[in-house]
Amino acid sequence: MRKLTDRGVQIYAAHDEEGRLEIFDRDGVRSLYFDSGACQSSLRLNAPTTLVLAYTRSMLAALLFRPEPRRILLIGLGGGALARFLLQHRPAAQLHCVETRSSVVTLAHDFFHLPSAPHLHMHINDGAAFLRRCGDQEFDMILVDAFDGGGIHPNVCAPEFHTDCRRVLTEGGVLSVNLWNTPEAPCKPLLDAIEQGFGGQILQLPVEERANLIALGLDKPRTQQDLKLLRESAQQLTETLGLDFTKQLRSLRHRNSAVLRRGITPRPDSLSRTIRR
């Protein structure tokens, strides 16, 4: 019998070697939860490629800098929201997804409408280990959303992980990392690790009314003028993908004004405090 809770109707519950997995349906939205209690992924059942959670939309600000990536690496699958979206809107791209939990991959296919496709490559592996062993593979875009039941997976918190991200990015490639920032769990140490390991330029994109912060790693410094020149591209992306890239671009220019003037990374102790994911 399905269980009614404050998260909606529970349609699945199980444990794997890393903890609890639960799925709930509520008001036409299906959501995945781990032990932490935070929603890990959501699917609008009547519009599967819609990005329900605001932080996933913000992570795709990476497309401002690489609008037509040919090879994309996702570290952390969840319910597959980003994978579904990219399969729909960038069908020519080779998409590699790295997920530590095989049970999560199964749930993404069985409950969250993640399709099988010739250009979708699934790797059951630790993200840091995958990067160390991927040889001469290169990617135009890396999206890191590696949360487990305890928060951000510790293996993606080390500077070495971000050094490896920089190493496998093509020229002009971009890294997008979903971080969690609250007074109880500030993300300053993670921004420091990205800055130390990645080099290049780190831009910050806060997610409105959420505690998520997106860190964008660029292979070379950009200026305010460089971002100003992206306005036409942002408008085209907004029209074709249905996400507000124009607003994201304005937020990037405003939030990183000092960095864009000087070409350096901001100190993360100036982070604003926002509310829940």
N, C-alpha and C positions, 0 to 999 in steps of 0.2 A: 504494500500500500504506500502511495506517495505521501510524504510528510509535509505539512504546511508549517512554515516558519516565517520569521520577520524578513528573511531574504527572499521569500517566495516559496514555491513548491519544490521540495527536494526531489529530484528525479534520479540522482546517482550519489552513492557514497561508498568509498573504499579506502584502503590503505595500500601503499606500496612501500618499498624499502626506505623511502625518504619522508613518509608521513601521510597525512590524510588528504583525500581528494573529494571534493563535493561539487555538485552541479545543481543549480536552481533555475527555475523558470518564473519570471515575474513580469507581468504587463507586456508580454511579447518579446522579452529580452532573456536570453539564457546566459548564465554567468558561472565561471569557474572560480573556486576558492581552494586555497591550501590551508595549512595550519595557522598561519598568521591572522586569518580573519579578513584580510584585505582582498578585494575583488581582483583576480589576476587577469581575467579576460572576459569580454562580453560579446554576444552575437544578437543582432536584431533578426528574429526568425523570419520575418517577411522581407528582409533586405540584407542578405548575408555579407555583402561586401562593404556595408556601411561601417565606419569606425565609430563605435559607441563611446568608448572612453577617450576623454580629451587628450590624455598624454600620448596616445597612439597617433592622433592627428598631429600633435606637435613634433613627435619624432620624425615625421616625414617632411619637416622643414629642410631636411637634408637634400630633398629634391630641388630646392632653390639653387644649390651649388652643383648638382649633378642631375639634371632633369631626365636624362635618358640613360640610366645605368645599364650596362650590359651584364654585369655580374654582381649580385647582391648577396651578402652574408648576414643572416639573422642568428644572433646568439640568444637563445631563450625563445621557446615557441608559444607557451601558454595554450590558449584556445586557437591560435593561428590567425588572429585578426589581421596583423600586418601581412602575413603570407597570403591570405585570401585577397586582400586589397591589391597587393602587387601582382599577383597572378592575373587578376582582372585587368589592371590598368597598365601594366608593363609586361605584356605576354611574351615579348621577345627576350626578356632578360632570363639568364640562368640564376635560379634562386636556391641558395644553399642554407638550410636550417640546421642549427646545432642545438640539441636538447638532451639534457642528462637523463631524463626519465622516459623510458619507453612507454610507460602507462600514459603519460601526458600526450605523446604522439598519437596513441590509439584513441584517446578521448577527443583529440582535435579532429580526427577523421570521422569518428562514430557519432559525436554529439554536436560538433561545431562546423560541419559542412566544409572541412578542409578537403579539397579535391586532390586526387592523384593526378600528376601531370608529368610529361617527359622532362620538362625543364625545372621540376621541383625535386631537389636532392636532399634527403633527410639523413642526418648523421646523429646517431645516439652516442654522444660523447660529451666530455667536459669542454666548455668553450676555450679555456686557456690551453688545454692539451691539443685541441684541434688546431689552433693557431700555430702552436710550436711545431706541429708535424705536417702542416699543409704544403710543405715544399715550396715550389715556385708558383703556386696559385696566387692570383691577385684579384682584388675586388674593387669595384668602383664605389661601393657604399657598404658600410657595416652598421647594422642596427643592433644595439645591445640592450636587451630587456630581460636581465637574468635575475629574477626574483625567485626565492624559494619560500618555504614556510617561515623562515627566520628573517627575511628581508633580502637585501641584495646578496647574491651568492658571493662568498668570500674570495673565490678564485678570480673574479673579475675586478677585485679591488686593488690589486698590486700594480705598481708602475710597470712591471715586466709585461703584464697583460696588454697594457696600452702601447708599450713599445712594439709588441708584436702586431697590434692593430695597425700602427703606422707603417710597419714593414710591409704588410700585405696589401696596402692601399695603392691603387694606381695613381699616377700623377693627376692631380685635381680631384682625387677621391675625398670622401667625407665620412667621418665617424659620428654616429648619433647614439648617445647613451642616456637611458632613463634613470634618473637619480631620485632619491626620496629625501626631502629636507624639512625637518621639524625641529623645534627646540629640543625635543627628546632624542632625536636622531639626526643631527646636522650632517649635511653631505660635504662639508669642507674637506675632510680627509680624502674623500673620493675625488673631489676636484683637484686637490693637490697631487694625487696619484696620476690622474689623467694628464695634468700639466707636466709633471716630471717625466712620465713615460712617453707621452705622445709628441711633445715638441710642437712645432707649428703654432697655430693659434686656436684658442679655445673660446667659443662664444656661448653665452648662456641664454636659454629661452625658458622663462618661467611659464608654467601652465596655469591659466587663470583659475582662481578659486580652488586650487588643488595644491597638495604639498609636493607634487612632482616638479622636478627641474630637469630640462633637457640640456645636456652638454654636447655641443657640436665641435668636433675636432677637424680643423682644416689644415691642409698640407702646407699652406703658406699664409702670411698675414693678408687680410683684406682691409680696405679703408671704407670710410663712409661713402666715398664716391663709387667704389666698387659695388657696394650694396645698393646704392641709388640706381645703378645701371641694371639691377635685377628686377626693377619694377615691372617692366613689360613681361618678362618671363613669369613673374609671380602672378600677374593678371591672367596669363594664358593657362597656367597651372590651376588657378582657381576655377576658371571656366571649364576646363576639361576634366578635372578630378573631383570637383565639388567640395574642396576644402579651402579655407580662407588663407591662402598663402600671402596675400597682400597684407593682411593683418599680422601674420607671423613676421613678415619682413619688417614692418614698422616696429614691432616689438623688439626684434633683434637689433635694429639700428638704435633704438632708444636705450635698451638695457645695456648695450655694449659700447656706448658712445666714446668712453675714454679709451677703450681697447682699440677701437677702429681709428681713433686719432693717432695713437702711439704705436699701434702694431704689436702690442704686448697683451698678455693674458691678465685679467683682473684678479685681484686678491679675493678669494672666495669668502672672506669674513664679512663682506658687504652684502651677502645674500639676504633678500627679503624673506620674511616669514609668512607662509601662506597656510591655507587650511587643507583639509583632508583630501585624499585622492578620490 
